[in-house]
Every structure is written in structure tokens, then in C-alpha cells.
Amino acid sequence: MVAVIRGKQSAESELKKFEDSQDSSDRHEGWRYFIEKTGLKAGTDPTEATQHRQAELEGRELKALQETETPSLPLPHRQR
């Protein structure tokens, strides 16, 4: 997390600043900045925001894993 900004226009402006200051070799290697909607308050400390975002991501991943696990029930016998 680099910054928590209020409003789409402000976020787009800040994104442009980050992109303009980014080293071209980093961009060429695939490092990009992006806008992501969040419930965090504008001005939240970036370290705290990163920790919060990581915890949310891990929660979503755990939920997805639990949803994809299939119960190990025996298959019903088919009558002939």
C-alpha cells in the first residue's frame, strides 16, 4: 500500500504522480501502481493499510479454499 486517498479524481491524480516518478526499468519489469477501492479512511498510515489489506486478502483466500474443499462422503451405490 502506498497511499489511501479519498475520491476517484484525487486517486487518479496521485496515481499519475507515482507513475511519473517510477523508474522505467521497474515499469518494464512489470511493476505497476493501481487503484483499489477500500473502506479505509483517507490518510491511513500506509504500513497499517498494508497490514489490513494483507489480512483481508488472506481471509478471502482461506474462504475460497474452504469453499472448494469437497466433503469426503462415500458415493451412493447404484442399483442395476
C-alpha positions in Angstrom: 0.0 0.0 0.0 1.4 3.4 -1.0 -1.4 5.7 0.0 -5.0 5.8 1.0 -6.7 8.7 -0.9 -10.3 9.9 -0.8 -12.2 10.2 -4.1 -11.6 8.9 -7.6 -10.2 12.1 -9.1 -7.7 12.5 -6.3 -6.7 8.9 -6.5 -6.2 9.1 -10.3 -4.1 12.3 -9.8 -2.0 10.6 -7.2 -1.6 7.5 -9.3 -0.3 9.7 -12.2 2.3 11.2 -9.8 3.5 7.8 -8.8 3.7 6.6 -12.4 5.6 9.7 -13.4 8.2 9.1 -10.7 8.6 5.4 -11.3 11.8 4.2 -12.9 11.2 3.0 -16.4 13.1 -0.3 -15.8 10.7 -1.1 -12.9 7.7 -0.5 -15.2 9.3 -2.5 -18.0 9.7 -5.4 -15.5 6.0 -5.3 -14.7 5.8 -3.2 -11.5 2.7 -1.1 -11.7 0.7 1.1 -9.4 -3.1 0.6 -9.4 -6.2 2.0 -7.8 -8.2 -0.3 -5.5 -11.4 0.6 -3.7 -11.3 0.2 0.1 -13.2 1.0 3.2 -10.1 2.5 4.9 -10.1 6.2 5.8 -8.1 8.7 3.7 -4.8 9.4 5.2 -4.5 5.9 6.9 -0.8 5.1 7.6 0.5 3.1 4.6 2.0 0.4 6.9 -1.3 -0.1 8.7 -3.2 0.0 5.4 -0.9 -2.7 4.0 -1.4 -4.9 7.0 -5.1 -4.5 6.8 -5.2 -5.3 3.1 -3.0 -8.4 3.6 -5.3 -9.7 6.4 -8.3 -9.2 4.1 -6.6 -11.0 1.2 -5.7 -13.9 3.5 -9.3 -14.1 4.7 -10.6 -14.2 1.1 -8.1 -16.9 0.2 -9.0 -19.0 3.2 -12.7 -18.7 2.4 -12.1 -19.7 -1.2 -10.1 -22.7 -0.2 -12.8 -23.8 2.3 -15.5 -23.4 -0.4 -13.5 -25.6 -2.9 -12.9 -28.4 -0.5 -15.2 -31.3 -1.2 -16.5 -33.4 1.7 -15.2 -37.0 1.7 -18.5 -38.8 1.7 -18.9 -42.2 0.1 -20.6 -42.3 -3.2 -24.1 -43.9 -3.2 -24.4 -47.4 -4.6 -26.1 -47.6 -7.9 -28.9 -50.2 -8.4 -28.8 -52.2 -11.5 
